[in-house]
Amino acid sequence: PQVDITPDQLFILLYTSGSTGVPKGCQLTHRNLVAFCHWYHQMFDLKPGNKLAAYASYGFDANMMDTYPALTCGATVYIIPEELRLDLIALNEYFEQNGITHSFMTTQVCYQFATSVENHSLQYLSAGGEKLASITPPQGIKLYNLYGPTETTVFITYYHVYKKMKEIPIGKAPKNVRLYIVDPQGHRLPVGAAGELWAAGPQVSRGYLNRPEKTAEVFISNPFTTEEKYSRIYRTGDIVRYLPSGDIQFVGRRDGQVKIRGFRIELKEVESIIREFPGIKDATVQAFDDEGGGKFIAAYIVSDETIDIDALNNF
């Protein structure tokens, strides 16, 4: 059919969390997706004949990585049956029976998969969504740690985990992306100094739907270059540092946001809900590292009466 599609037209609207409890609709354009697909093809040597597993749910930006790089190069997409998603032994059998060559999984699932099963079909296995715990990479498979907010179209850094290491970096940017680590005044920082990560390039999205103030706050003009391709910056809110190798290490957030099983959670948002429960005068919520990797959150409450914890959890 004769359709007029331009690079700047809306491709998809994905919702991500908001600090006020109102989700933000992130607008990704055709340009954003094309730029991402280009580097994915190169990075993961994706070509016709490869078979890629679609593991991420449709509301998660990683689903675009599971779908469009394959469809744009003639590879095949295998949508993982729901009953196999958390049965890692059955999932591995599915991979081997169908000859799956590429797969992305959220960090916790990927960690469990890579450390508990032996796979002979995969060429590339990728993890992303939260911090990857120390892991011995599986033999015969290239394991990658990926990082990127929805606002910059899926992923903007990658790191090949080729050996066991205590702290796994999030790596370097692909060719299409420029990254800057800056102090609170927006000045670039040297190796080793922690600051906020800013990202520029054709993967930076249009902004938030009907949220001009929030869009203007985090999508800004690039003060470091006059090149049109890199004219807009997204301020990630993530605190990182450069390692001597040139790779980037994730440090934490500048606000109360944490990642739990790949989802953005605003701790202040949880606190405000807890305070609405009858009898609670105050509350604070903290995130802790789980023994098996990843994080969990715990709430502490102030009350003059005994609180029914089961009722509070249900609430």
C-alpha positions in Angstrom: 0.0 0.0 0.0 1.0 3.6 -0.6 1.5 5.1 2.8 3.4 8.2 3.8 5.6 7.2 6.7 8.3 9.7 7.8 11.1 9.1 10.3 9.6 11.5 12.8 6.2 9.9 12.9 5.1 8.1 16.1 5.9 4.4 16.1 4.8 3.3 19.5 3.7 4.8 22.9 5.2 3.0 25.9 4.2 3.8 29.5 6.8 4.1 32.2 6.5 5.1 35.9 6.1 8.6 37.2 7.3 10.1 40.4 3.8 11.4 41.2 2.2 8.0 40.6 1.0 9.1 37.1 2.7 6.9 34.4 4.4 8.8 31.6 3.7 7.9 27.9 7.0 7.8 26.2 6.8 8.5 22.4 9.1 6.5 20.2 9.4 7.4 16.5 10.3 5.4 13.4 13.7 7.0 13.4 14.3 5.8 17.0 13.5 2.2 16.1 15.4 2.2 12.8 18.5 3.5 14.6 18.2 0.8 17.2 17.7 -2.0 14.7 20.8 -0.9 12.7 23.1 -1.2 15.7 21.4 -4.4 16.9 22.1 -6.1 13.6 25.8 -5.2 13.8 26.2 -5.8 17.5 24.7 -9.3 17.5 25.5 -10.3 14.0 21.8 -10.8 13.3 21.0 -12.1 9.8 18.6 -14.2 7.8 18.5 -17.8 9.2 18.9 -16.7 12.8 16.1 -17.5 15.3 15.3 -15.0 18.0 13.2 -15.7 21.1 10.6 -13.1 22.0 10.6 -13.3 25.8 9.7 -9.8 27.0 6.0 -8.8 27.5 4.4 -6.4 25.0 4.3 -3.6 27.5 8.0 -3.7 28.1 10.3 -1.8 25.7 12.6 -4.9 25.4 9.8 -6.5 23.4 10.8 -4.2 20.5 14.3 -5.7 20.7 12.8 -9.2 20.5 10.7 -8.3 17.4 11.9 -5.6 15.0 15.6 -6.3 14.6 14.7 -9.8 13.4 11.8 -8.7 11.2 14.0 -6.0 9.5 16.7 -8.4 8.5 14.8 -11.6 7.6 15.4 -13.6 10.8 12.6 -15.5 12.5 10.8 -14.5 15.8 9.7 -17.3 18.1 7.2 -16.1 20.7 7.8 -17.9 24.0 4.7 -19.8 25.2 3.4 -18.4 28.5 3.8 -21.8 30.3 7.5 -21.9 29.5 8.5 -18.5 30.6 9.6 -19.4 34.2 10.2 -23.1 33.6 13.9 -22.8 32.7 14.5 -26.4 31.9 11.5 -26.5 29.6 12.5 -23.2 28.1 16.0 -24.6 27.4 14.5 -27.6 25.7 12.3 -25.3 23.6 15.4 -23.3 22.6 17.4 -26.4 21.6 14.5 -28.0 19.7 13.9 -24.9 17.7 17.5 -23.9 17.3 17.1 -20.5 19.0 20.3 -18.4 18.4 19.5 -15.1 20.1 17.6 -14.3 23.3 17.2 -11.5 25.8 15.9 -12.0 29.3 15.3 -9.7 32.2 18.3 -9.8 34.5 17.1 -12.2 37.2 15.7 -14.7 34.8 18.9 -14.5 32.6 21.1 -15.0 35.7 19.2 -18.1 36.7 19.1 -19.5 33.1 22.8 -18.9 32.6 23.8 -20.5 35.9 21.4 -23.5 36.0 21.1 -24.9 32.5 23.4 -26.0 29.7 22.4 -24.7 26.3 23.8 -25.7 22.9 21.8 -23.6 20.4 22.3 -20.0 21.6 25.0 -17.8 20.1 24.0 -14.6 22.0 22.3 -14.2 25.4 21.6 -10.8 26.8 20.5 -9.5 30.2 19.0 -6.1 31.1 16.6 -4.3 33.4 18.6 -4.1 36.6 22.1 -4.7 38.0 23.7 -8.0 36.9 25.3 -9.9 39.8 28.7 -11.5 39.4 28.4 -14.5 37.1 30.6 -17.0 35.3 29.5 -16.7 31.6 28.2 -19.9 30.0 30.6 -21.6 27.7 30.0 -21.3 23.9 27.5 -18.4 24.4 28.3 -14.6 24.2 26.7 -13.1 27.3 26.0 -9.3 27.2 24.9 -6.9 29.9 22.7 -4.2 28.4 21.5 -0.9 29.8 19.1 1.8 28.6 15.9 3.7 29.5 12.7 3.5 27.4 13.3 7.2 26.6 16.4 6.3 24.6 14.8 3.3 22.8 15.6 0.1 24.6 19.4 0.1 25.1 22.3 2.5 24.8 25.2 0.6 26.3 26.4 -3.0 26.0 29.1 -5.0 27.8 30.4 -8.4 26.8 30.7 -10.5 30.0 33.7 -12.6 28.9 34.9 -13.6 32.4 33.7 -13.7 36.0 34.1 -10.3 37.7 32.9 -8.8 41.0 31.4 -5.7 39.4 30.0 -6.0 35.9 30.0 -2.7 34.0 27.2 -1.5 31.7 29.8 -1.0 29.0 30.1 1.4 26.1 27.7 3.2 23.7 27.0 1.9 20.2 28.2 4.0 17.2 24.9 5.9 17.0 24.8 7.1 20.6 26.9 9.7 22.5 27.1 9.6 26.3 28.1 12.3 28.7 28.8 12.0 32.5 28.2 15.4 34.1 28.1 17.1 37.5 25.0 18.9 38.9 26.0 22.0 36.9 26.2 20.1 33.6 30.0 20.0 33.4 31.6 16.8 32.0 33.5 14.7 34.6 36.8 12.8 34.3 37.4 9.1 34.7 36.4 7.8 38.1 34.1 10.7 39.1 30.5 9.8 39.5 27.8 11.9 37.8 24.5 11.8 35.9 24.5 10.0 32.6 23.2 12.1 29.6 22.5 10.4 26.2 22.3 11.9 22.7 21.6 10.6 19.3 18.9 9.3 17.0 17.6 6.9 19.7 16.5 9.8 21.9 12.7 9.8 21.9 10.3 12.6 21.1 9.3 13.0 24.7 6.3 12.4 26.9 2.7 12.5 25.6 0.9 15.6 26.9 3.6 16.3 29.5 5.4 19.4 28.1 6.8 20.4 31.5 8.3 16.9 32.2 9.6 16.6 28.7 11.3 20.0 28.9 12.9 19.0 32.2 14.6 15.9 31.0 14.9 16.4 27.2 17.3 19.3 26.6 19.5 20.8 23.9 23.0 19.3 23.6 25.6 21.9 24.8 28.5 19.8 23.7 28.1 19.7 19.9 26.4 21.5 17.0 25.8 18.3 15.0 22.1 17.9 14.3 22.1 14.2 14.8 23.1 14.7 18.4 21.2 17.9 19.1 18.9 16.5 21.8 19.9 15.0 25.1 18.0 12.8 27.5 18.9 13.2 31.2 18.7 9.7 32.5 18.7 10.4 36.3 21.2 7.5 36.6 24.5 8.1 38.4 27.4 6.4 36.7 31.2 6.7 36.3 33.8 6.0 33.7 36.3 3.2 34.4 39.9 3.4 33.1 38.9 0.9 30.4 36.4 3.4 29.0 33.5 1.3 30.1 30.7 2.8 32.3 29.9 1.5 35.7 26.4 2.0 37.1 26.3 3.5 40.6 22.7 4.3 41.4 19.9 6.8 41.0 19.8 10.5 41.9 16.2 10.1 43.2 14.1 7.5 44.9 13.7 5.3 41.9 14.8 1.6 41.9 14.5 -1.3 39.5 12.7 -4.4 40.8 12.6 -7.3 38.3 13.0 -4.8 35.5 10.2 -2.5 36.5 10.8 1.1 37.6 9.6 1.6 41.2 9.3 5.0 42.8 9.9 4.6 46.6 8.1 7.9 47.4 5.1 6.6 45.5 4.9 3.5 47.7 5.4 5.5 50.8 2.5 7.8 49.9 0.1 4.9 49.4 1.1 3.3 52.8 0.4 6.5 54.6 -3.2 6.3 53.3 -3.8 3.1 55.3 -5.8 3.6 58.5 -3.7 4.1 61.7 -0.4 4.8 60.0 1.2 8.1 60.9 4.3 7.8 58.8 6.3 5.4 56.6 9.6 5.0 54.8 10.5 2.5 52.1 14.0 1.3 51.3 15.5 -0.9 48.7 17.9 -3.7 49.6 20.1 -6.1 47.6 18.7 -9.6 47.4 21.0 -12.5 48.2 20.3 -14.1 44.8 20.9 -10.8 43.0 18.5 -8.0 42.2 16.6 -5.9 44.8 13.6 -6.0 47.1 11.9 -3.2 49.0 10.9 -3.1 52.6 8.6 -0.6 54.4 9.0 0.7 57.9 5.9 2.2 59.5 5.0 4.5 62.5 1.7 4.0 64.3 0.2 4.3 67.8 -1.7 1.1 67.3 -1.0 -2.5 66.2 -1.3 -2.7 62.4 -2.6 -5.8 60.6 0.4 -6.4 58.3 -1.5 -8.9 56.0 -4.2 -6.3 55.6 -1.6 -3.6 54.8 0.1 -5.9 52.2 -3.2 -6.5 50.6 -4.0 -2.8 50.6 
